[in-house]
Amino acid sequence: MPIEAPAKPLLLLISLNQEPWFDEMFAPLIDKILAKAIMQRAKAPNAVRDALLENKPSAILITDEALTTREHAQVWDTVLNYVREGGIAVCMGSFSSFVNFLDIKPFFAKADLQWDVGVYLRETVTLNQGAVGIGLSASLPACYRQKALFLKNVEDAAAWYSYRPTSEEDSEDSDIGYLKGQTPVALAKVGEGKLGYVGDVNKEEGSDTVVLAMCGLSA
């Protein structure tokens, strides 16, 4: 009797404000997802609710800023219920490019997180092994350069990557402290589940690896 291949996990993309160029720009990531999971996309509020009721996904990617607006506040509440019950949701894609900075703090506050908008710049960031664990760190880039919208007020245990100046840089730049405590990549426990953020705006290859890892799809 032939052995059946294990069922692929279901990954839901919530894309209520999807940009027409999204699929082209994120084609490498989509290809990697499809190699490991079944991908479903919701482009309307009702589609999100139906997807969560009919087939509970193993993870959700929030690909744009729509859920930070008043118009879609109820959808965000629905997603947070899914997370608190053990699900995984990650804000990524064009989220950081189009979100209104004033909406970030109240958006994450609904998840009982103090995360707020930080700096916006291009910098090399280093993996925080203490946040991801020894096992997972082996599948993630030790460091990579990205242009990103950072978050502040993120606990070290949730900050996957951070800027770590060399001793020479620290001594040369007395203002380097403004980056301390900020991160472009975070994953925090919310209820029984996890909520993540990837602030990369240029879709670096390293961020693809990070997104897959957050969704439990590491190589």
C-alpha positions in Angstrom: 0.0 0.0 0.0 1.6 3.3 -1.0 2.4 5.8 1.7 0.5 9.0 1.4 2.5 12.2 1.4 1.7 14.4 4.5 -0.9 17.1 3.9 0.6 20.5 3.2 -0.2 23.3 5.8 -2.5 26.0 4.7 -1.2 29.6 4.6 -3.7 32.5 4.3 -2.7 35.8 2.7 -4.9 38.7 3.8 -4.6 41.3 1.0 -7.5 43.7 1.3 -5.5 46.6 -0.3 -3.3 44.5 -2.6 -1.1 46.5 -5.0 -1.1 45.4 -8.6 2.6 44.7 -8.5 2.6 42.6 -5.4 2.7 39.2 -7.1 5.5 40.2 -9.3 7.6 41.7 -6.6 7.1 38.9 -4.2 7.2 36.1 -6.8 10.3 34.4 -5.2 8.6 34.3 -1.8 5.3 33.0 -3.3 7.2 30.2 -5.1 8.8 29.2 -1.8 5.5 29.2 0.0 3.8 27.1 -2.7 6.7 24.5 -2.5 5.9 24.0 1.2 2.2 24.9 1.7 -1.2 25.5 0.1 -1.7 29.2 -0.3 -5.1 30.9 -0.1 -5.7 34.6 -0.5 -8.5 36.8 0.9 -9.1 40.1 -0.7 -12.4 41.0 1.0 -13.4 41.1 4.7 -16.0 38.3 4.3 -13.4 36.1 2.6 -11.2 36.5 5.7 -14.0 35.4 8.0 -15.0 32.5 5.8 -11.4 31.3 5.5 -10.9 31.3 9.2 -14.2 29.5 9.8 -13.9 26.9 7.1 -10.2 25.9 7.1 -8.2 27.2 10.0 -4.8 28.1 8.4 -1.5 27.2 10.0 -0.4 30.8 9.6 -1.6 34.2 8.2 0.4 36.8 6.2 -1.0 40.3 6.5 0.4 41.7 3.2 -0.7 45.3 3.4 -1.9 48.1 5.8 -5.7 47.6 5.4 -6.2 46.1 8.9 -4.7 49.1 10.6 -7.6 51.3 9.4 -11.0 51.9 11.1 -12.7 50.4 8.0 -11.3 47.0 8.7 -11.0 47.1 12.5 -13.4 44.2 12.9 -11.3 42.1 10.6 -8.3 42.8 12.7 -10.3 41.7 15.8 -11.1 38.4 14.0 -7.5 37.8 13.2 -6.4 38.5 16.7 -9.0 36.0 18.0 -7.4 33.5 15.7 -3.9 34.4 17.0 -4.9 34.2 20.7 -6.3 30.8 20.1 -2.9 29.5 18.9 -2.5 30.9 15.4 0.4 32.8 13.8 0.0 36.1 11.9 2.8 38.1 10.3 2.6 41.7 9.1 4.9 41.9 6.0 4.9 42.7 2.3 3.7 46.3 1.6 2.5 46.7 5.2 5.4 48.8 6.3 5.5 50.8 3.1 2.0 52.1 3.2 0.9 52.0 6.9 0.1 55.4 8.4 2.7 55.8 11.2 0.1 57.1 13.6 -1.9 53.8 13.2 1.0 51.5 14.2 0.8 52.0 18.0 -3.0 51.5 18.3 -2.9 48.6 15.9 -0.4 46.6 18.0 -1.9 47.8 21.3 -5.0 45.7 20.4 -2.7 42.7 20.7 -1.5 44.1 24.1 1.9 45.0 22.6 3.6 48.3 23.2 5.2 48.3 19.7 5.4 51.7 18.0 6.9 53.3 14.9 10.7 53.6 15.0 13.3 54.8 12.5 13.1 54.3 8.8 16.5 53.6 7.3 18.8 51.1 5.5 21.1 49.2 7.8 22.7 45.8 8.5 21.0 44.0 11.3 22.2 41.0 13.3 20.3 37.9 14.4 19.3 37.7 18.1 19.8 34.1 18.8 18.3 34.5 22.2 15.0 35.4 20.6 14.8 32.7 17.9 16.5 29.8 19.7 19.6 27.8 18.7 17.7 25.3 16.5 15.9 27.9 14.4 18.9 30.3 14.2 20.8 27.7 12.0 18.2 28.3 9.2 18.3 32.1 9.4 20.8 34.6 8.0 23.2 35.6 10.8 23.0 39.2 9.5 21.7 40.9 6.4 21.2 44.5 5.1 17.7 45.8 4.6 15.9 49.1 4.2 13.1 48.9 6.7 10.6 50.6 9.0 11.9 49.7 12.5 9.7 49.2 15.6 10.5 50.5 19.0 9.4 49.3 22.5 9.9 45.7 21.4 11.1 43.3 24.1 14.4 41.7 23.4 12.8 38.3 23.6 10.7 39.2 20.6 13.3 41.2 18.5 14.7 38.7 16.0 17.2 41.2 14.5 18.7 44.4 15.7 21.5 46.8 14.8 24.6 46.1 16.8 27.4 48.6 16.2 31.0 47.6 16.5 33.0 49.1 19.4 34.6 51.4 16.8 31.3 52.6 15.4 30.0 53.1 18.9 32.9 55.3 19.9 32.8 57.3 16.7 29.0 58.1 16.7 27.7 59.5 20.0 24.2 59.4 18.5 24.2 55.7 17.7 22.0 55.0 20.7 18.8 56.0 18.8 18.8 52.5 17.2 19.1 50.6 20.5 15.9 48.9 21.4 14.6 49.0 17.8 14.1 46.1 15.4 12.8 45.6 11.9 11.9 42.0 12.6 9.8 40.8 15.6 7.7 37.9 16.7 5.9 38.0 20.0 3.6 35.7 21.9 0.0 36.8 22.0 -2.3 34.6 23.9 -1.6 31.0 22.8 -0.3 32.2 19.4 2.3 34.6 17.9 2.2 37.9 16.1 5.1 38.9 13.8 6.3 41.9 11.9 8.8 42.2 9.0 9.5 45.8 8.2 11.7 45.3 5.1 10.4 47.5 2.2 12.6 46.2 -0.6 11.9 42.4 -0.3 15.4 41.2 0.5 16.1 37.5 0.2 16.9 37.3 3.9 13.4 38.5 4.7 11.8 35.7 2.6 13.7 33.2 4.9 12.5 35.1 8.0 8.8 35.0 6.8 8.9 31.3 6.1 10.5 30.6 9.5 7.9 32.7 11.3 5.2 30.6 9.6 6.9 27.3 10.5 8.0 26.6 7.0 11.8 26.7 7.5 13.9 24.4 5.2 
